[in-house]
Amino acid sequence: MRSPKVPSTPRPPRTSSATDPTTRVGATVGMEEKPRGTHTVLELKNVKGPQKCELIAVSRTGEEEVVTSWSVPRWGYGVEGATNPTAKSSLYVHGGAAMDREDIDRFEVRTFDGERLVEIGA
């Protein structure tokens, strides 16, 4: 049995943020290298529903991997000026990719219908 790949010097967690100029959806992704791949935390703002979304990791070679998925209620998440108290709060979701952190080029938040809401460089 092979022992798991363990980095000799663990790298600190890294974050990257972006806001799409068209959809106005904002996202921050935190990435932490793990022996199994990359652990992620996504903060999402100004996303309206109802819809189902997913976070996709895209490698430097174009390979894609679903990191996590979630539902957005009709009132949304992180919506400024929202009357629903829940809608004012950002959405936070955790996930993991089998890809090593250095192999990830970017993340995309997409609807299940394939619409890209925001792209975040890694």
C-alpha positions, -999 to +999 in steps of 0.1 A: +000+000+000+014+034-010+015+061+016-005+093+009+012+122-008+021+146+020+037+180+012+071+185+029+062+221+036+025+228+038+015+261+022-008+285+040-044+288+029-049+312+000-080+333-010-091+348-042-120+371-050-140+384-080-172+401-089-188+395-123-195+428-141-227+415-157-243+393-130-228+414-101-224+381-082-194+383-059-174+354-047-144+346-025-128+312-025-104+300+002-081+272-008-061+249+015-038+221+003-046+187+017-032+153+010-064+144-007-064+175-030-078+210-022-102+220+005-123+250-004-146+275+013-168+297-009-184+330+002-211+341-023-229+374-024-256+390-045-270+358-059-307+356-065-330+326-067-346+303-070-319+283-087-294+255-081-257+263-084-223+245-083-187+255-078-164+241-105-126+238-103-109+242-137-074+229-140-046+246-161-052+219-187-090+225-189-101+196-168-133+204-147-144+190-114-175+198-094-164+209-059-198+214-043-234+224-051-263+241-034-298+256-038-305+293-037-340+302-023-361+328-042-349+356-018-312+349-025-280+353-005-259+384+002-284+408-014-279+444-003-311+461+007-330+428+010-361+428+032-356+392+042-330+389+069-317+356+056-312+372+021-288+398+036-263+372+047-237+357+024-238+320+015-208+299+028-202+264+015-173+240+019-161+215-007-131+196-019-114+189-052-092+160-060-069+184-079-038+198-062-040+235-054-012+244-078-030+226-107-062+247-103-064+277-127-097+291-117-131+284-101-165+291-117-199+294-101-225+281-125-262+274-124-273+238-132-285+253-165-248+261-174-249+299-169-216+312-154-224+336-125-188+345-116-153+333-124-126+334-097-089+331-105-070+306-083 
